[in-house]
Amino acid sequence: MDLRNDLMKVVYAFSGIVKTKEEFPEGAKQHIAGTTTTSFTKLESFCAGPYMCGAKPESGDFMLFEMLDQHSSICKSIGEPDILDSFPKLNALHAAMKAEPTLASYFASDCYVKWAQNNGLFTHFTGQGADFVYGPSVEELVQP
């Protein structure tokens, strides 16, 4: 949870660490160089491959995928090299999850492609670019 909790301090103003969207790029760079690198180094050493515990994804792999995906997206948005490139096992886990046939419809859906990664009303980072507009509530059923 340290990684997730520290990310929340960067993407939301509530903690007072990154108070504005203008401060986000520098705060994100510090987060990537600090907590993210430390956490990814530990996780890389535990990863059996292609998932954390072996050949099939377990429940924890989904939470980890979200963190890998968001951090990769953050790197892209601030013009930094993808942090996953420094961690081959985690990069492989991320790729394996995206290649799971049972998840293909999810990864092609609007809720993955177009929706905010974090609460679009309050966050410094949605994962959708500076022109992202937080729209009305919708319901989307993703068929496997």
RAKADA-V240386 format. One record per residue. N is the residue number from 0. SS is DSSP state (a for helix, b for strand, c for the rest). PSI is psi in radians with two decimals (* if undefined). Layout:
BEGIN
n:N ss:SS psi:PSI
n:N ss:SS psi:PSI
END
This chain:
BEGIN
n:0 ss:c psi:-0.34
n:1 ss:a psi:-0.74
n:2 ss:a psi:-0.87
n:3 ss:a psi:-0.81
n:4 ss:a psi:-0.74
n:5 ss:a psi:-0.62
n:6 ss:a psi:-0.71
n:7 ss:a psi:-0.55
n:8 ss:a psi:-0.39
n:9 ss:a psi:-0.68
n:10 ss:a psi:-0.27
n:11 ss:b psi:2.56
n:12 ss:a psi:-0.21
n:13 ss:a psi:-0.62
n:14 ss:a psi:-0.33
n:15 ss:c psi:0.06
n:16 ss:c psi:-0.91
n:17 ss:c psi:1.80
n:18 ss:c psi:-0.44
n:19 ss:c psi:2.83
n:20 ss:a psi:-0.53
n:21 ss:a psi:-0.51
n:22 ss:a psi:-0.24
n:23 ss:a psi:-0.86
n:24 ss:a psi:-0.77
n:25 ss:a psi:-0.72
n:26 ss:a psi:-0.69
n:27 ss:a psi:-0.74
n:28 ss:a psi:-0.75
n:29 ss:a psi:-0.71
n:30 ss:a psi:-0.77
n:31 ss:a psi:-0.78
n:32 ss:a psi:-0.45
n:33 ss:a psi:-1.71
n:34 ss:a psi:-0.75
n:35 ss:a psi:-0.85
n:36 ss:a psi:-0.74
n:37 ss:a psi:-0.84
n:38 ss:a psi:-0.76
n:39 ss:a psi:-0.61
n:40 ss:a psi:-0.79
n:41 ss:a psi:-0.84
n:42 ss:a psi:-0.70
n:43 ss:a psi:-0.70
n:44 ss:a psi:-0.39
n:45 ss:a psi:-0.27
n:46 ss:c psi:2.08
n:47 ss:c psi:-0.57
n:48 ss:c psi:2.49
n:49 ss:c psi:-0.31
n:50 ss:b psi:3.03
n:51 ss:c psi:-0.68
n:52 ss:c psi:0.16
n:53 ss:b psi:-2.48
n:54 ss:c psi:-0.40
n:55 ss:c psi:2.53
n:56 ss:c psi:2.44
n:57 ss:c psi:3.04
n:58 ss:a psi:-0.70
n:59 ss:a psi:-0.45
n:60 ss:a psi:-0.52
n:61 ss:a psi:-0.75
n:62 ss:a psi:-0.76
n:63 ss:a psi:-0.73
n:64 ss:a psi:-0.77
n:65 ss:a psi:-0.75
n:66 ss:a psi:-0.73
n:67 ss:a psi:-0.78
n:68 ss:a psi:-0.79
n:69 ss:a psi:-0.73
n:70 ss:a psi:-0.64
n:71 ss:a psi:-0.76
n:72 ss:a psi:-0.70
n:73 ss:a psi:-0.80
n:74 ss:a psi:-0.80
n:75 ss:a psi:-0.75
n:76 ss:a psi:-0.47
n:77 ss:c psi:0.14
n:78 ss:c psi:0.47
n:79 ss:c psi:2.72
n:80 ss:c psi:2.57
n:81 ss:c psi:2.13
n:82 ss:a psi:-0.51
n:83 ss:a psi:-0.42
n:84 ss:a psi:-0.37
n:85 ss:a psi:-0.07
n:86 ss:c psi:1.52
n:87 ss:a psi:-0.66
n:88 ss:a psi:-0.73
n:89 ss:a psi:-0.64
n:90 ss:a psi:-0.72
n:91 ss:a psi:-0.67
n:92 ss:a psi:-0.80
n:93 ss:a psi:-0.81
n:94 ss:a psi:-0.70
n:95 ss:a psi:-0.72
n:96 ss:a psi:-0.75
n:97 ss:a psi:-0.38
n:98 ss:a psi:-0.07
n:99 ss:c psi:2.07
n:100 ss:a psi:-0.62
n:101 ss:a psi:-0.24
n:102 ss:a psi:-0.01
n:103 ss:a psi:-0.75
n:104 ss:a psi:-0.60
n:105 ss:a psi:-0.84
n:106 ss:a psi:-0.36
n:107 ss:a psi:-0.18
n:108 ss:c psi:2.78
n:109 ss:a psi:-0.63
n:110 ss:a psi:-0.41
n:111 ss:a psi:-0.78
n:112 ss:a psi:-0.68
n:113 ss:c psi:-0.31
n:114 ss:c psi:2.74
n:115 ss:c psi:2.49
n:116 ss:c psi:-0.52
n:117 ss:c psi:2.91
n:118 ss:c psi:1.92
n:119 ss:c psi:-0.29
n:120 ss:c psi:-0.41
n:121 ss:c psi:-0.18
n:122 ss:b psi:2.74
n:123 ss:c psi:-0.27
n:124 ss:c psi:2.03
n:125 ss:c psi:-0.34
n:126 ss:c psi:0.09
n:127 ss:c psi:0.17
n:128 ss:c psi:2.85
n:129 ss:c psi:-0.42
n:130 ss:c psi:0.15
n:131 ss:c psi:2.34
n:132 ss:c psi:2.19
n:133 ss:c psi:1.93
n:134 ss:c psi:-3.01
n:135 ss:c psi:2.83
n:136 ss:c psi:2.45
n:137 ss:c psi:2.90
n:138 ss:c psi:2.22
n:139 ss:c psi:2.15
n:140 ss:c psi:2.12
n:141 ss:c psi:2.06
n:142 ss:c psi:2.31
n:143 ss:c psi:*
END
